[in-house]
Amino acid sequence: MRRLLLLAIPLSALALTATGTGGGAVNASCAKADLKTVTGGKITVGTDNPAYPPWFAGEPPKGSKWKISDPTSGKGFESAVAFAVAKQLGFGKSDVVWTYVPFTRSYAPGKKSFDFDINEISFTPARAKVVDFSNSYYDVNQAVVVNKGTPIAGVRTIAGLRKYKFGVQIGTTSYNAIVKDIKPSSKPSVYDTNDKAVFALKSKQIDALVVDLPTAFYVTAVQVPNAKILGQLPTKPGGERFGMVLAKGSPLTACVNQALARMKANGTLRAIQTLWLSKVVSAPVLR
């Protein structure tokens, strides 16, 4: 197991929005006994696999299906948030069941195998047409990662990036950031998983990778040690925020939002951020 990495996150990225991002029928009661979950008496949480730091941590036990980190450990930012939400809803740690859900399948239309999915999934109006989103549990910026010593490593402006080749995981808002904000002269290379996109950067098949800022710190510290964060993209009006995904019209959405509101009010969410996203290092903003 790789030793847990305490990542550097700008203070601006730790701001949380209270604006609702999902619908969901309002439940008459959010008491555990009144909640209709995938499995009675349990709450099922979906996420992708491998599960990467800083979002998840803890060494997967021998024979585990989980790779890199263990979501069931309660360690790592998103794992801790998921367990805290479950606790607010009346579920103990043993009542939380984790299931593997590929990233793009989490917000696809149709029946869900989970009660909520937590996997750095950004709210977008298009996604919200077919699934519910909870309120924000983390506000985030996109970042550009490059190999040290390459021509792009000296670029300081968005305009200067446009002649270079970018790579990105399919179905992510990072892709939108490339095509809409950076607007490179060539189409970005799109990969099925972030692992493959990271490998493309490491092997210099692409000049730059775009990922969310916390993931960028993990990429540069562990996955591609010769890489660096060139900078983060400017915050858009309204920002970009991660929300938990639920089935469209889920009665659980309002209850999850209530849980998050209590966690923000009583300091639980801030404490989880402090624990898992602790140190502050400046990542320059590209203009």
N, C-alpha and C positions, 0 to 999 in steps of 0.2 A: 504493500500500500504506500502510495506517495504520502509524505508528511503533509498535513493540512496546511494550506497556504492562506495566510491572512492577507487579503487583497486590499489594494489602495483604491478608494472610491472618493470622488470629489463630493464635498458637502452638498453641492447643488443637486447631485443625483439622489440624495437621500430625502428630498422633499416628497411629501405624499399628498395626493389629491383626494379630496372627499367627494368629488363629483361621481355620480353613478355612471357606470359604463355598461350595465346590463339590465335586462327587464326581469322577467320572472314573476309568476303569480305570487301575490302576498299570502303567506301561510297564516291561518288563523292562530297558530302557535308554533314557536320554534323550539318547544320542548322536545327532548330526544324521543320520547314515546310517540310524538305526533309526526315525526319526520318520516317520509317515505323514501327509503334509500335502496340502492341496487340490491343489497343484502340486508335483510332485517336485523337490527341491532348492531350493525357495522356501518362504517362509512368508507367507501372505496375511492381512493385517490389515484389518478393517472399521472404518469410522467414518462419521459423518453428514457432510452437506455442505449449507450452509457449515460450515467448520471454524473455530471461534472461539478467540481468545486468552482466557485464558492457556494453554488446553489445547493449542493449535496456534499456530504462528507461521511466519514466512517468507512472502515474497510469491509467490503462484502464478505460474509462468512463463507467458508468452504462449501462449494456446491450451489452457491447462490446464483440466481439468474442475473443479478445486477452486476454491472461492470463499472470500474473506476471507483465509484462510491456507492454507499448503501442508503437509499431513501428511507428505509425502515428504522434507521438509527436515530432519527430525530436531530441529526447533526447536519450543518449546512443551512444556509438561509432559507431556501424554499421548503426543505424538509421540516425545519423548526416552525415555519409559518403554518404549514399544513397541519401539524400536530396541535399548534396553538388554536387554530380555527376549530379543529375537531373538539378540543377541550371545551371551548366556548359553547359548542353545540351539545355538550354532555357526553362525549365519547372519550373513553380512556385510551391510552396508547395501544392496548391490546385489541381495541375495537377498530383500529385503523388498518385497512387492507390496501396495499399498494399494487398497482397493475401497470404493465408496460403498454404505453400508447405512443406510437410514432408521432412526431411533432405535427406533421400536416394532417394526420387523422384526427387529432384532438379537436380541431375546429371545423372539421368537415360536417356536412349535414347528416342527419340520421340518428338512430338510436345510439346511446352511449353505454359503454361498459363501466363507466365511472360515475361517481356523484359529483366530483369536480376534478379538474386537471390543472396541475401547477407546473409550468415548464417554460418560464420566460416568454409567455405568449402575449404579444402586444395587442391591445385593443385596436381594431380598425372597423369602420362602418360596414365594410363588405363582410367581414367575419361575423359581426354582430347581427347580420340578417338571418343567420342560420344557427347560431348558438347564443347563449347568454354569457356575458362577462360580469364578473364581480367588480366592485370598486377597486381602485388601484391598491396594490400592496407594495409597489415599488415603481418609482419614476426613473427613466433611464435615457441615456444618450447613446448614439451609435459611435463607434470608433474605427479608425483605419489602422491596420497592422501591416508592417512591411519588414523586410529583411534589412538588417544593418548593412551599411557599406554599398547598397545598391543606389542607382540614380534617384529613385523615387524617395529615398530616405532623406534627401535634402530639400524636398518640397515643403513649402509652408502655406500654400494657398489652395483652395478648392480648384481654381482654374488651372493650377499647375499639375493637378492630378489627372486631368482629362485625357492625356495621351497614353496613359498606362493601362495595363490589363488587370481587371479586378476579378475576384472570385467570391462566391457566397453560397450558403446553403439555400436550397430551394424552399419557397414558401415563407420566407422570413421577411420582416420589415427591413432587414439589412439590405435585401435586394432592392426594395423600393428606395432606400436611401441612396443607393448607387445610381439607379437610373433616373431618379427625379431630382436629387440634390447635387450629386457629383457630375452626372451626365457625361460619362466617358465617351470617347470617340468610337470605341468598339464595345460590342455587347459583353457583359460580364459572363464568365464561366460559372455555370450553376451545378452544384453537387447535391447528391441525395442526402448526405449527412455532413455535419460540421467537421467530423473527422477527415473526410475526403477533401474538404476545402482547406483545412489546415495542412494536410499533406501536400496539397498543390502549392501552398505558400512555401512550405519547407523545402520542397524540391524545385522551387523557382519556376514552376509552370505558370504562375501568375505573379504579378508585381505586388499586389496588395489584397488583403482580406478585410471585409467589413463585418464586424460583430458588435454586440452590445458591449459597453465599456467594462463591466466586471469580467465578462468572458475574455475580453482582450488582455486583461492582466494575467489570467490563467494561461492563455496561449503563449504570451511572451515569457512567462516565468517557468513554465513546465513543458509545454508542447513544442515550442520553437524557440529555444533559448537564445538563438542569434537574431531574434526578431525584436522589434520595438513598437511601441504605440506612437504612430506619427502624430496623432491628434484625434480629438473628438469633433463630430459635426455639430454645428450650432443647434441649440434647442429650438424646436418649432413652436409657433403659437399653440398653446394648449398642451404642448409636450407630448411625449410618448410614455405610455404607462403599461405595466404588466398587470393583467387581471387573471383570476382563475376562470376557467371555462366550464360551463355547465350546459346541459341540454337546453334547447330553446324552450322558454316558458317554464323552466324548472321551478317548482315551489321552494326549492332550497336556496335559490339565488338571493332572495330577500333575507333569509336567515344567515347566509354567509356574509352578506353586507353588514348585518347587525353585529356579527362576531368581529369583523374587521373594525367597525366603528368603536366597539368596546376596547379592542386591542390598541387602537390609536389613542383613545382617551385615557386608558390606564397605564400607558407607557410600554406595554408588552412588545408592540411592533418595533418601537425605537430600540428597546433592549436587544431584540434579536438582530437588528441591523448593526448595533454597536459590537455585538459578539462576533458576527460573521463577516461584516463588511466594515472593518474597523479603522484602518489607517487612511489618512488623507494625503494624496500626492496629486500635484497638479498635472493634468493632461491638457496640453494647449488646445484651444478651440481653433479649428481651421476656418478661415474666412474666404 
